Each structure stands twice: as structure tokens, then as C-alpha cells.
Amino acid sequence: MLLWIKNHQKPLFIFIPLITIFCLFLFYQSTQSSIPAVSPLTEQQPVTAEPEEIAADQSVDVLFVDIKGEVTHEGVYEMNNGDRVIDLIKKAGGELPDADMTAVNMAQKLHDEMVIIVPGKSAEGLSDLGTQSDKININRATQSELESIPGIGPSKAAAIIQYREEKGQFKSIEEIMNISGIGEKTFDKLKESISTY
């Protein structure tokens, strides 16, 4: 045996390293195959909203407000949340020369379904001048003026002003019965003392 090894010494020195390298290669392959591969497609990526989805969530408040009376173009206008009466009048082409702007709160904030009426200076007929002069205009009256109306105290006067700010001007004196605490009996007492212009 030793004689055979001695006679084949050179081939063995070449063959043994080759066998060793081959075995190491097989071992490396087996260890790699045992490790589960992580696919980039299976990794959880942070979910981000598309620009279109973000835009859909951020809805913009749009108001539809009706304006009537002494303006260039009466009608329903699309306004933005935060706009005021002055912005609506500008969008309607501005007030007409006969408009009584003292009856309009230009700084009032708009709300959806609001009705703004711009009265004219000649809205009162000549036959009404004597009777209307003593009446309280519930669309323009101050807190103290409203309290001078029969049956209207501080709380109801404040409620009338709040109603004007939220709903717009009263279109008729009967609309004052929309105020909490003002029923038909109270209205009968005050109807001769109030007007809407």
C-alpha cells in the first residue's frame, strides 16, 4: 500500500485538493438553499395614500346662498366657507343705486341655504311713512331697540340677533315666530310694533 502511494504521490497531491474544494462547494450550496429567500415583493412596504385619495379626503366646504333685491344679478351663488355678505354682493355684480345698504350687515358670515335680501331705499311707500316710522325694524334693530318691543326681553332680543346672523334677514314679520319663546300670542302683542324694512 505504501509502495502504491509512493508511486502515485504526485497525482494524489493534485486530486485531494480538488476533492476538498468540491466538498466545500457542495456544503456551501446546501447551506444557502436552507435559508429562506426573502422576496422584495413579499416585504411589507409602508402604505401611502395616493394624491387623488388625499384630495378626496380633504373636502372643501361649498355654500349655496340666495341673494335677492337691489343687486345687479339676483340668484343663487356658490360661495366658499368663510365668505361674507360683502363677497356675495360683489359676486352678484354689486348693489344697485337704490339699495339701502344700511339695512345689510356686510361683515356677516355666510352659511349654506342662506337668503340675503338687499332692500331698496324706496321700499316704503309714501302711504306707509306715517305708520312705519314708529315701528322697529327687526332686521336692523340693536339689542336695546329690540328690548323696547312689547313682549321682548334681553334673551329674546339676543335670540333675534342670533337668528339674523345665522339665517339672514327676516323676510316677513311672521318669521319672528321661528324664535324660541315667541308664539302666536306674543306675536299678536308685538306685530303692530315691528317691520322688516
Buried (B, 14 or more C-beta within 10 A) or exposed (E): EEEEEEEEEEEEEEEEEEEEEEEEEEEEEEEEEEEEEEEEEEEEEEEEEEEEEEEEEEEEEEBEBBBBBBBEEBEEBEBEEEBBBBBBBEBBEEBEEEBBEEBBBEEBBBBEEBEBBBBBEEBBEEEEEEEBEEBBBBBBBEEEBBBEBEBBEEEBBEBBBEBBEEBBBBEEBEBBBEBEEBEEEBBEEBBEBBBBB
